[in-house]
């Protein structure tokens, strides 16, 4: 059993080796890389990403990154391609093929078939003198000197290099297309960014029974409305539901500190005029920003300037928007 210090030092050595391998990739970004980016940008087809073994796993991750950043992509396992999956490839598709050696048997059989179809091939390969490199239209060099852990045959630095080249390719495509946060949110509606850019106030607040009192209502009625609706506040409205003000539980506490007799007081006496409001079709994140800015926990919701409810900080937190 190796000691703890040995394990720590070995882990640092492996991480350092991979970091150095990735840093060296800067030396291999050339015209083939830029031409590959332009080829995909100008294509009317999809990107088919293929590989064998561990490279196939990296290919799947690259496909996921492409699809989430606006480049339509499909994964095709190189072995399965030889048993029917070649039908995935359509006329205008571009094929990206991943391989460390570029000389695996499956790649040597697959690549000529792709070339027969007339599809362009982009290689992500370490061995630039390989069969794959020589047969491809563009070669993206994921070159490494050694694997991070040289005592093992398992790919380490080589697959990391493939992944980083794929990320660089996806990032360049994203930026060249002007892919925005809003575009990203369309493909990630369940993620935090998607929720921020898609979730509206109307989606998360309860409009069914909003807390409200009239200006002449008693303090007792105000207390009941705030307590029963569990939003920490009530709106003050007229008979046409026009917003006149708001009373929060903080307003009640301050009123009780100043007054010993409240029997003759009404909602009008303690309401705060000009409360912070937001339209029901506004983004929920905008309501949150209002709360942060003014250090409040609820915002009045309106529709066509009429009061329809209150959105609370808890509504926003419950949705995972922030």
Steps between C-alpha positions, in 0.01 A plus 500: 500500500644834394512781754280810492786730399587274207139507380480878531824552309399256228164676456678835468742351247216365284310830515816691415572272205151546360515876553828516311359289216203734469721808512705359212190488280535875447792421271281294269218743423561568131319566174345152502322596821366828360407333172314232692302765688414679175400171335245430774378860507431495126341157497128432456536158657563359845820398673545125546757422771647152512768300677584163652574402861568789737500740205136406443417617852669834435314523169169472688595788726601715203163426338324611818699824505430569132126444538475724804684783327317510170690252281275203409700183561453122519723234653583196289707219652768398254438126553122534463552706184643190336185305585230730368539833676672654197146585396512780758722703269312723257622681193610831653619368836855552621668214686737560790702190579687461831793265546828517687695275264291557189581143397238284670344232277150649524625843394689355203181332378262786581683799353508378136122443509443855626724634224302301242186680618674831430478630859778716639701351787660688788741295709576561866811287533832481683698313237515741206677241283216252540256358246222720639706818481604433142147419386327795669426839346607685814708378793448647847808401692432355846867411530652373824845367582390250763198400702485660844547168674759321291482174697145444371371443148176680586457827305540808719666802340397383152127499571527825697671658199218380271243646738675838515533521121128421477419772752717749310320408178157539660598830662624646173182391321288649777677835489509521120124439490437772759333242725356694795389416853143512372585245231670281759192516721282365218697176511519494882149588622549294816838648593554803720577727203200366311276570796638851538435583137167318458310501829253784532338638812167363381647148496574483872281731709152408624233719343203308638455676835722808530518685832320833486312745721320826442632830639224509763552147629602463864844403622347175620394423143849591376662265752264219402567549127877498542495199732259289297662554160854426625674755277609744769302785346168612360413745227265792562263547206188692409173355372644479146804304620727798438810475716519768770775364723641206690518397864770257606543319830787744561255791466279336761785456746609861461141617546460298822824642638367855456135456596327342799149546361422368154121468512441817301780446250444369148710352220532845343678629813791258483533402135812585300416674176684437171597138571737319268302335220566268209290393203393135505671440163838623624776250571506361852870582523407867455275473805788346692732782396244752628488320833878500523527865402247626753561233766139380498351151488191559288397697191147594393392340172286697256325447169415809298571700816240305699597306812492122459729365774836490675812305410714402798871426518413143599314451171818578310728293721265202479533501120880493515533814291778635723 
